[in-house]
Amino acid sequence: MAPETKPSMQPVSPSNKGAYNAGANDDSAQLSDQSGVNSDVSSMAMDRGLLAMAGEAQGVDSDAAVMLRVKTGDEAAFNYLVQKYRRAMVSFMFRMAHNSAAAEDLAQEVFLRVYRSRENYEPSAKFTTWLYRIATNLAVNHARDTRHERPENQVSLDEPDTDTGLTVDVADDSLTAEQRILRRERMQAIRQKVQALPERQRMAVIMHKYQQMDYRQIAEVLKLSESATKSLLFRAYETLRNQLREFV
C-alpha cells in the first residue's frame, strides 16, 4: 500500500494580533479554482459566493462546502481552510496549553487530523463545530499527558498577551509605572485563574471569551445542551469574578 500523501501546508505560527474569531475571514486566504491555481480577489469572492449558494442548496455552510472539495482531493481547498483558521487554532491552543511551541504543534496537528479525516467527512454540523471538536480533544489529551511535567498554573510573563499582542513588560506610554505594574498583576492573575478552572469550564470560557463563539456553538463542540452550556459558563464566570474581585 502506498504511503499516505501529506498536504503541502505552511507551518502555523502564533499571531501578535490576538484571538482570531472562529467565523471571521482571513483576507490572505485564497481559494483556488478546480485546477488548483490560486484565484485573484474578484474570482475568489465569486467562488465563495458560488460555494455559499451550493452549501445552502445542500444544507451546509460555505466552509463545509470547501471541506467537501477537500474530500474529493482538492489540496488547494484544504490550504484555504488552513489559512483561514490557523490563527484561531494557535490562539485557542495557546490559551489551553500556555506554551507557544506546544500551541504551534497542536494547531498543526489539528489540521493534519482534518486532512486525514477528509474521506470520512460528512457535513452533519457546521465546519467550525467539527474543527473545534478536533481541537478540544487534542487540547484535553495534551493537558492530561503533560499534567505531571509542569506546574498546574504555570504562566510565562514573556508570552505575548493574545488580546493586545504585547508582553506584560512592554512599556505603554499612556500608563504610569504604577498602572503598568497593576496591569501586569491583573494579566497574570487572570491567566492563572482561567487555567485553574475545571477542564470543561476552562474550555467553555476560552471559546466564549476569546474565540467569540456563542452558546449554541460551544454546546455543539462540548456536546451539551445550550442550557447546560450557559450554566457551565455561569459557574466559571462566577468563580473568576469571586477570585479576581480585587482586580475588577
SULBELQUI-V436205 format. One line per field, one symbol per residue. ss: DSSP state (H for helix, E for strand, - for the rest). phi: phi as a letter, one per 40 degrees, with the letter a starting at -180 (. if undefined). psi: psi as a letter, one per 20 degrees, with the letter a starting at -180 (. if undefined). A space follows every 50 residues. Layout:
ss: ???
phi: ???
psi: ???
//
This chain:
ss: -------------------------------E-----E--HHHHHHHHHH HHHHHHHH---HHHHHHHHHH---HHHHHHHHHHHHHHHHHHHHHHH--H HHHHHHHHHHHHHHHH-HHH------HHHHHHHHHHHHHHHHHHH----- --------------------------HHHHHHHHHHHHHHHHHHH---HH HHHHHHHHHH----HHHHHHHH---HHHHHHHHHHHHHHHHHH-HHH-
phi: .cccccccbcdcacbcbgcbdccccccccbcccccgcccccccccccccc ccccccccgbccccccccccdchcccccccccccbccccccccccccfac cccccccccdcccdcccdcbcbccaddccccccccccccccccccbdcba ddbcbccccccccbgbcccccbccbcdccccccccccccccccccccddc cccccccccbcfccdcccccccfbcccccccccccccccccccbdccc
psi: pqqppqqopppqqqqjjaqoqhjqpoiipppraiijpprrgghghggggg hgghghhikrrhhhhghhhhhijnhhhghghghhjghggggghghghloh ghgggggghghhhgghjhhjppmirqghggghggggggggggghhjhjiq qhkpppiipqpihhjqriipqoiiqrgghhghgghggggggghghiqqgh gggggghgghikqrggggghgilrrhhhgggghggghggggghkhii.
//
